[in-house]
Amino acid sequence: MKSDLIEVAQEAGFQNPNEQGYYGSFGGAYIPEMLQRNVAELKESYLKIMAEESFQQEFQQLLRDYVGRPTPLFYAERLSEELGSNIYLKREDLCHTGAHKINNTIGQILLARRLGKTRIIAETGAGQHGVATATVCALKGMECIVYMGEKDIERQAPNVARMKLLGAKVVPALSGSKTLKDATNEAIRDWINNPIDTHYIIGSVVGPHPYPDLVARFQSVISQEIRTQLLEKTGSENPTHVVACVGGGSNAAGAFYHYLDELSVKLVAVEAAGHGVNSGMSAATTQLGKSGVLHGSKSLVMQTEDGQVVEPHSISAGLDYPGIGPLHANLFKSGRGTFLSATDDEALEAAFHISKIEGIIPALETAHAFAALPRMNLTPKDVVVVCLSGRGDKDLATYMKAMGL
């Protein structure tokens, strides 16, 4: 397998899609005719705009002065001692708004303004992307509509309040499982009806090309900082492992990005197993999915024999999605990435444990990544970076319920 990986990396690399937006056999743009103009405009413009000096200056200034970057790389001493290894936490929970999502929304709002858009739409599951989108729309004075599953509106009430406080209109998705998939469906319908003045800020590395690449590039600041910070702390830019939770996969894409073609670095993605991978209530896409098209791109999708999307389940709203980004689907299929999963109960247990031994209350999404660490057979020589993608304030009601409060 390793020789195959080297051959793939030498030929094309894992980092960038081809001109049609494919990572290996996954990606592309499967969209209705009404959206062809918007997606083509974005595809033709995004790399040119992102390369402009004025864009980069404004983007970097906002990341520094507004988002609070660089975020710390924290050596988790007690967790390291417990696991007999060296565990570093990339503190994306310390970003403005409480998660990594703001990195992407800052980039996309600047992109939208340069494309002359006046109205912003977004989808959200855990609410962090919705809050981040509402935040940048407030910052730049733009109209903001956020679609969110009715079920997620109930379980992520603090983030709904934050979005409304920031001036966004939150529209419930009432179809299907009333979660992230359905919110995405509603956002795409809105975009079809408003193709001229509206930019859709997709929150993960999903959707039609160029979104997976665009979002990964904006989130790549995470791994860019890890390299610099790790060199300072250990003398080497490269850890032995990078670990991140994966739903659609934006925090993982950001944490993996600058290591995708560094084959010595193991990339570990942790999905949501829900009640168990084979329980019928799971969101472990790489274990349960097969090749299919969802929300504009070809990837691995949880589906029935006749191609109907299977409703996912996770205690974590941000991982409650029946697909995975095409970049990650390619990492799985090629063997470049290692994909593990954690159940609802394992994630809760990990969240409580990290809170008590490190004084950091993680988001339920990130708790899945922590839950996988004891199963990784780590050694004292290993240097592991965990992307701590978000803080747990938004999940307090779930935590309180689990504690019987």
N, C-alpha and C positions, 0 to 999 in steps of 0.2 A: 504493500500500500504506500509506504513512504516514497519509493522510487516513482510511483505514479503521481503522487502529490508534487514532487519536485518537477516532473515533466509538465504538469499543468501550470504550476507557478512560473516556470520558465517561459512557457508559450504565451500565456495571457495574464496570469496573476489572478488572485481572488478578489482584488479590491474594486476593479472597475468593470461595469457591464460593457458588452459590445455596442455597436452603433444602434442596434435595434432594442437595446435595453435588456439583454439577456445575460444572466450569470449562469454559465453552462446552459442547461436546458430550461431554466426558469427565468421569468420576467416578461418583457414585452409590454405592449399597450393594447388591451382588449376593451375598446370603449365605443359607446354609441356615436353615431355621426355628429350629433349636436355638440359633442365635446372635442371633436377632432381639431378645431381651430385653437381652442384653449391649450390643449396638450401640445400641439405642434408649436405654438408660440412659446410655451415654456421650454420645450426641448431645444428650440433654436436659440433661446436667449440666456438660459440659466448659467451656463459656464462662462459666457462672455461677460455677463453682469457681475458674477462672483469674482472674476479676475480683475475687474476695474479697481484701480487704486482707491478711488473715492468710496466704493462699496466696502472694501476691506478695512479702510480706516474707520468708517462709521460702525461696521460690524464689530471690529476688535475693541473700539472705544466703549460700545454698549456692553460687550461681554465683560470688560474690565470694571467699568464704573457703575453699571446698572445691575448686571447679573451677579457680579462678585467673583469673577474668575481671576486667577486660577483657583479652583477648589483644592482643599488640602488632600494630600495622600497620607493617611494616618496609619501608623503601625499599631495594630490591635494586639497589645501585649498579652492580655489574659487569654484571648482566643487563640493566639499563637502558641502559648504555653500548653493550653488544653489539647490542641491538635498536634503538637510536636512539630510545628512548622513555622513559617514566617508569613503572616497574613497582613496585608495592607488593604485599607479601605479607601477607595476613591470617593470622596465625600460630595457626591452630586446632590445629596439632601440639603447641603448648605447653599445651593443656588437660590437666588431670588425666586419665589413661588414654591420652593421646596422640592424640586426635582429637576432632572436633566432636560425636561421638555422645553424649557425656556431657550436653550441653545438654538434649537430648530426654529422656534417661532420668531425669535429676533431676526434670524437670517431670512425667513420667508416674508416677514412684513416689509423688510427693506426691498426684497425682490418684487413684491406686489406693487409697492409704490413706484418703482422704476418701470413697471409694466403698465402704469396708469390705472390700476384697479382702485375702486373706492369702497368696496364692500368685501368683508371677509367672512367665510364660513369655515366651520371645523366640526370634527366628530370627537367625542371623548368617552372613555370608559371609566377609569378611576377618577376622572375630573382634572387630573394634573395638566393634561394637554389643553383642556378647556380653559383652565385658569391661566395658563401661560399665554394662550391666544388672546383671551380677554385682556390680559395685562398689556401686551404689546399693542393691541388695538386702542386701548386707553392712552398709551404713551404717544401714539401717532395720530390719534383723533379719527379713527376709522370705525365704521359700523361693524358690529360683531354678532354673528348668530352661531350658537353652539348646539349641535344635536347630541342628545344623550339618551340612552335607553331608560325607560321608566323605572326599571329595576335598579339601575345604577344611580338614578336620581335619589332613590330612597336610601340606598346603602352608602352613598357618598355625599350626604347632605351638607357637610361643611364646605366642600368645594363648590357645590351649587350656589350656596350663599355668597361665596367669594366671587364667582363669576358675575352674579347679579349686582353685587356691590361695585364691581369694576365697570358696569354698564352694558354687559352682554345680555342678549336675549337667549334664554335656554329653552330649547324646543324638545319635548319628550318624544322618543321613538316608541310607538305603541305596538309594533308588529313583532312577530317571531318570539325570541327569548327576551326581548326588550333590553338588550345589552349592546355591547360595542359593535357587533356585526350589523345590527339593525340601525344604530345611529349612523354608521358609515353609509348604509343604503340611503337613508334620508338626506344626508349631506350631498351624495352624488345626484339625487333627484333635484335638489335645490340648484346645484351647479348646472344641470341640464337646462333648467328653466331660466337661469340668469347667467348666460355664458359670456356676456360682454363686459360687465362691470365688476364681476365677482372673481376673487381668487380663493381657491380651496386650500387651506393650510392643513395638509394631511399630517398626522402626528407621529406616524411610524414609518418604517422602511417597507411600506406596502403601497398598493395602488399602481396605476399605469406608469411606465417610464415617461418622464425622468424622476418621478418622486422617490423611488427607493435609493437612487444614487444621490439625489439632491439632499434628502434627509440625512443619509449617512455622512455626507461631506460636512454638513453643519454640525453633526454630533461628533465628528472626528476630533474635535478639540479635546475630547475626553482622553483619548489614547495619546494624542500629541503631548498633553500635559503629563500623563503617566510616564512617558519616556524620559522627559526632562527631570521630573521629580525622583524617579527611581534611580537614575544615574547619580543624582546628588546624594541619595540616601544609601545606595548599595554599590556604586561604582559601575553598574551595568544598566543600560536602557531596557533590557529585556528581562521580564519575569519568566518563571517556568510555566505559570498558568495565569490566564485571565478568565474570571468567572463572572457571568451575568445572567439575570433572569431574562426569559424570552417569551413575549406574546407575539406581537408583530415583529418587535425586535430592535427598536431604535437605540435603547441604552446599550444593548449588546453590540450593535453595529458601531456605535461610537467608541466603545471600549476596545473592540477588536480591530478597528480600522487600520491603524498603523502597524499592526502585528499580523495582518492577514497573510502576507507573503514571507513572514519570519517563521519558517517551519519548525524551529526549535521551541516556539512558544505554543503551549497547548491552549486551545480556545474551548472553554466549557460553557455551554448554554443550558439553562435549567428551565424546563417547561412546567406548566401547572397540570398535575395529575388529577386534581379534583378529589373525588372520592376513591380514586384508584384508576390506573390507566385503562383497565378493562371493565370498569364499573358501569359504563354507559353515561357517566357524569364526569367528564374529563375534558381537558383542553390540551392534551399532549399530542400536538399535531404531527410531529415527526414519527411518532409511534403508531398513530391511528390514521394518518392522512394518506392520500394518494394524489398523483398529479391532476390538477384541475385549475380552473380559472375562477378567481374570486376578486371582486373589487378592482378589476382592470388589469390584473397580471396573472400569469401562469405560475403556480407554486404548488406546494403541498397543502391540501385542503381536506378537512374531515368531511366525508360525504358518504352517502348511501351508494349501493350498487348502480342505481340509475342516475347518480350525479347530484342528488339533492343534498344541500349542505346540512350536516348534522349539528344540532344545537350544542355548543360547548358548555362546560361548567367549570368555574373556579371560584373559590372564596374571594379571590383577588379580581376586582373589576378590570384592572389593566391587563390581565392575562387571559381574560374570558373571551377568547377569539378562536374561531375554527380554522384559521390559517396561520401562515408564517411568512415573513418577507422572503422574496426570491433569493436575496443574498444568503440568507440562513439556510434556505432549502438546498442551495448549492453546496454550502459548507457541510451539511448533513450527508447529502448524496455522495460527495467526493471523499468523505472521511476526514476532511480538514478540521471540522469541528466535532467535538464530543457532546452529545445531547443526553442530558439526564432529566429526571422529573422529580417533583416533590408533591405530596398530597396536601390537601387543605390542613389536615391535622399536623403534618410535619412542618408546614410553613408557620402555623400558629406557635408551635413549640419552639421553633427557631427564633421567631420574633421575640417571644418572652425571654428566651435565654440570652440573646444579644443585648436586649435592654438591660438585663440584670448584671451581665459581666462587663459590658463596655460603656454603659450609660448612654446608649444610642437606641432610640425607638425607630426601627426601620419600617418603611412601607411594606404592606403585605406582599407586594410584587418582589421586592428585594429579599424578603424573608425566604422565598423559595430558593434563591441562590445560596443563602446561608445554610439552608437545610441540607444541601447536597455536599457540603464540605467534608463531613465525617466519612462519607462514602468514597472519597477520592484517593485514599491510601497515600496521603501526603508524607513526605520525609523531612528531616531537619534541614536538608539542603534546598528544599523547594522554596521559591519566592512566589507567593500567590497574591494577585490583585483582584479584589472583589469590587465590582461596580455597585456602590451603595446608591441606587438610582433615585431614591426618594425617601422622605421622612414619613413617619407613621401617624401624624396628626389626623389625617383624613380617615384613618382606619380605627380611630379610638372607639367608636361605637361597637365595631366587631370585636375588638380586643376586650372591651368591657363585658360584652355578652359572653365571651369565652371564659372570662374570669368570674362569671355569675354576678356581676354588679348591675 
